[in-house]
Amino acid sequence: MGFSWREVELRRLLRPSFQWTEIVPTNRYQQVTVRLWGKGVVPRGEVAGSEIAAAQQRRVKSGQFIISKIDARNGAFGLVPAELDGAVVSNDFPVFDIDKNEAEPGFVEWLSKTSRFVDLCRRASEGSTNRVRLTEERFLGLTMTIPSLEEQRRIVARLDRVERLVQARQAAIDAMDNEAEAMLRSAFDRLIDGAPPHPMAEVAPLVRRPVAICSEGSYPELGVRSFGRGTFHKPPLAGAEVGTKRLFFIKPGDLVFNIVFAWEGAVAVATENDEGRVGSHRFLTCVPHRGGATADFLRFYFQTPQGLAKLGEASPGGAGRNRTLGLKALEAIQVPTPSFDKQLWFDRLQAKVRKMRAIREQAARDADALLPAMLRETFRQGKV
């Protein structure tokens, strides 16, 4: 197959399009943006003409190729989808018609996902650190290697077929995850039905383990993601940089609250992998009484609508960092406490779901790796 490939300038494949639309202040216009790393062309939003500074903008058509001048070096380009036909873009987004005598639109789209194409965009971008932009003329003068139209169609058909299979696999995984989550929520609701409430101060009191700071020491910090997405590791903090900041040890099994984002579910259970990590005063650690509650059960509760609402009520203030979970307010939150045996049963159920989810996530990662591998192999044959 490699013998049929030939080197061509990009201007042979892509013809600049300059279809302008006069902006009328009283009309509404769909705008476009481009995601990084080949993630596609998507709606930016619909705005009134009075909100657009320019008197005219480029009009895009379905199937055209569009590039972000600013982020071309980061893979921001793609084909305009049918639903964005007639949308408008600024001069920061060059628009190109694809010459179908030279290339299939689908082939150009796959070609643009190769590292070689991204490298060309980097080479065609120039400017200072904060003002690097793609130069169209320079970009169009660079070359790529392409096969015959017949071979392009075969490549597109093969890659499109695999992409559909990968997407179907991901959709099935998402459906299974949704079903598992619904099952957990249903089991949890049955479990807490009629269960007596108790304040967090009684069920899982706050435990603080101050760290004695040494200027020569190193203190690996722990973070907690929002929306119940667990813990993560921050870079170590040098003792000399701690200053007046207070640090506290976090132990595996602690129920950890990020007080700045607790209102959006920044609650997690520290794992064995988190041993030796520390947190600032912004991280509250609660330790459930053995026989009264489990950390994993409480964590699940604080991800339910009811639990999140209580965290929101305990976090007064405005949006974002102005909403801080109060220590006393946390201690006063009433949580449902079914029998300890029932909580342990639910934790085992959660563990099974997590194990199945981990298997599915690995399968999804393997599937995601398939397309890039096929892409590299396909275009390697053309020495792209």
N, C-alpha and C positions, 0 to 999 in steps of 0.2 A: 504493500500500500504506500510505503514511503516514497516510491519513485514518482508518484503522480502529484506530489506536493510541489508548490512553487512559491517563491518569495515575491510579495507585492507590497507597494506602499499603501498605507491605510487610506489615503485619499482615493484609491481605486475602489475601496469597499464602502467608505463613508463620505457622503456628499453633504456639506453644510446646508442647513435649511434656515431660511429667514422669513418665515411667515409671521407677520406682525399682527397684533390685535390692538386696536385703539381702546384705551381704558376709559370707560364711561363711569363717572363717580357713582351714579345711581344703580348701576348693574352689579351683579355678583359674579365672582370668578373663582373657579376651582384652581388652587395652586398645587404644585408638585414639589416633592423633594426626593432625594435618592439616598438609600441606606448604604452604609459602608460594607466593604468586603463582599460585593456581589449579591447583596440581599434584596435588590430590586428597587423599582420605582414605585412610590406610594403617595397617597394624598397628603398634602401638607395642611389642607383645610380650605374652607370656602370663606372668602372675604368680600366686602364691598369694594367697589372701585375706588372709593374715597380713601381707603386704607392702603392703597398701592401708590408708592411715591412716584413711579415712572408714568409717563403719558402713554406709553405703549410697551407691550411685552410680547415675547415669542409665544406663538400658539403651537402646541405639540399635537401630533397625530399618533394613533395606535400603530405600533410596530416600528416607530422611529427609535433611534439610539440616542440616549441623553447622558451627558457627563456633568459632574459637578467640578468646576474649575478648582475650587478650593480643596476638595477631598478626593480628586481623581487618584492621587498617589496612595490613597487608602481604600481603593476599590469601589468608589462611589460612582457607579454607572450601570446602565441596563436598558432594556426595551420598555417603551411606554405601553402599559396594558390597555386593553379595550375600554375599561371603565374610566380611564383618564384622557380619552380622546377629546380634544378641544380645550384641555386645561392650559394654563399659562405659566411661563417661567421667566425669571429675570435673565440678564446677560451673563450671570454667573453659571448658567446651565446651557452650554452649547448643545444644539440639536442637530442630528444628522439623519438623512435618508439613507437607507441601505441599498446599494446597487445590486438588484437581484440577478443581474447578468454575471455578477462576480461572486456573490455570497448569499446563502440562505439566512434570513433573519435569525432563525434558531441557532444556526452555526455561529453567527457573530456573538450571540448571547453566551453560548458555551465557551467560545474563544476568549471572551472578556473575563471569564472566571479563572483563567490560567495565570500562573505567577508571572509568565513572560509578558502578558498584556499589562498587568499591574506595574511591572518593571518599566515598560515603555511609558506609562503615564507618569511615573516618577522622573524619568529622564526628560520628559516634555514639560515638567513643572519647574518653575524657577521663581526666585524672589527671596526676601528675607524670611527669617524663621516664622514670623506671624503673618506673612503676606505671600506665602508660596501659592502660585496659581499655575494651572495648565495653560500653555501657549498653544492655541489651536493649530497654527501653521506648522509649528515644530512637531506637534503630535501627528498630524496628517502626513508628514514627510518620513516618519519612521516605518519600518517594514515588519510584516508578519509572514509566516509560511502557511499556506492554505492548500487543500486538495481540490480536486474537481468538484463541480456542483453535485454530481451523482454521489461521490464519496461523502460530501458534506451531508447530504440527505440521509445516508446510511448512519453516519455518526450521530446526527440529531435524533433519529428514530431510536437508536440504541440507548443513548443517554436519557432521552425523555422517558423511555419505558422503565429504566431503572429508577429514575426520579419518582415516577408515579408509584412504583412498588415501595420505595422508601417512605414516601408520604403516607401511603396506605398503612404501612407498618406503624408509623408514628401515630396515626389517627387511632389505630387499634390499641396502642399502648396508652394513649391519653384516655380512651374510653374505659379501659380496665382500671386506670388510676382513679377516674371519677367514680366508678362503681365501688371500688375499694373504700374511697373516702366516704361515700354515701352510706356504705355498710357500717363503717366505724361510727359515723354520726348517729345512725339509727340505734346501734348497740349502746352508745353512750347515753343517748336520750332515755332509753329504757332503764339504764343503770341508775341514773340520777333522779328518776321519777320518784318523788316521795322521800328522797334522801335528805337527812337533816343538814342544814347549813351551819358552818362554823367560820369564825374569822381567821384570816391567814395567820394572825399572831398566835393562835392556838394550834392550828394545823401544821403550818410550816413557818416558824419564826425566822426572823432575820438573823443571820450569823455573819459577823465581820471578823476577818483574820488579818490584822494590820501587818504590812511588810516593813521591816526595818531597812531603810534605804542606805546603801553604801555607795559612795561616789564612784567606786571602781566596779560596782556590780552591773549586771545586765538583767533586765526584767522583761521576759516575753509576755506581751499582752494578749488578752482574749477579746474578741468582738462577738456580738450577737446580731444576726441578720433579722430584718423585719419579716412579717408574714410567716412566722414559724419555720424559717429556713435554716435554723440551727446556728451553731457557733462557727467562727473562723479565726484563724491565727493572724495576729498583727506582728510586724517586725519588733524585735527586742528594743526596749527603751533603755538607754544608757543611764546609769545612776546619776551621772553628772548633769543629765538633762531633765531629771525629774523635778527639780526645784521644790516648790511648795505643794506639788501634786501628791495626793495621798493614794497609795496603792494597797490592794487587798488580795490575798490569795484566794483562788477559786479551786475547789476540789471536785473530782468526778462525782456525779450524782446531785450536785447543787442545782437548784432551780434558779436560773439567772435572768434578771430583768435589766434591759437597757432602759434607764429611766427617761431618756430623751425620746425614744421611739416605742415605748411600751404600748402606747395607744394604737399603734399599727401592728401589734403582734410580735414585737422584738423580745420574745421570751424563749428560752431554750434550756435544755438539761445538759450540763457539762458532761463530756464523755471521758473515757480513760485516756483518749488521745489529747485531752486538754490538761492533763496532770502537769503541775508546775507553772501554769499560766496565772497571770494577775490581771486585775481590772481596777480602773480608777473608781472614784466615789460615784461615778455615773452608772456603775453596775452593782445592783443589789443581789446578794445571794441568800436564798432561803433554803432551809434544810427541813424537810418534812419529818414529823415524829414517826418513828417506826411503829407500825401497827395502827396508825391513824390515817396516813395518806402516802401516796407515792409521788415522786417528782414528775414522772411521765404522765400520770393521770391528771395532775394539776396543769402541766404544760398543755395537754389537750384541751382542758377546760378553757384556758386563756386564749385559745384559738377559735373557740366557738363564738357566734354572734353575741351571746349573753356575756361570756367572759371578756370579750373585746370591749363591749359597752361599759363594763365595770372598770376596766383599765382606763377607758376614755374619761369616765366620770372622776377617776382618781388622778387624772392628768390635766389640771386646769391650765388655761392660757390660750394663746392663739395657735396658729398652725406651725408645723415643723418644730424647730428647736425651742420654741417658746412654750411648748406643752411638755411639762416635766412631771413624771410620776412622783407623788409625794410619799415619803416613807410611812408616815402615820396613816395616810389614805390607803396604802397597800396593805398595811397590817389590819385595817378595818374591813377589807373586802370579804364578804361572805361567800364561801365556796361550798358546793355540795360535797358531802362526805358519805357515800355508801360504804358498806362494810369493806374492811381491808382486803378480804379474800376476793370480793368482786372487783376491786381495783386491780389486784394482781392478775385476775383473769383478763381484764381489759388490756393491761399492759402486755400480756402474752399475745393477745390478738393484735395489738399495735406492732409488736415485734415481727409477727408473721407477715403483716402487710408491708412493713419496711423491707423485709428480706425479699419478698416478691417484687417490690418496687425496685430494689437494687439490681435484681436480675434483669428486669425489663429495661432499666436505664442503661445497663451494660449492652444489652441487645440493641438499644437505640443508638448508642455510641458506635457500635460496630457497623450498624446500617449507615449512619452518617459518614463514616470513614470510607464506605464503599464508593460513593460518587467521586470524591476527590481522587481516590486511587485510580478509578477508571479514567478520570479526566487527565491525570498525569500520563497514564499509559497511552491513551488515545493520541494526545498531542506530542508525546515523546517520539512517536513514529514519524511525525512531521518535523521533529527537531524544533518544536515551538518552545 
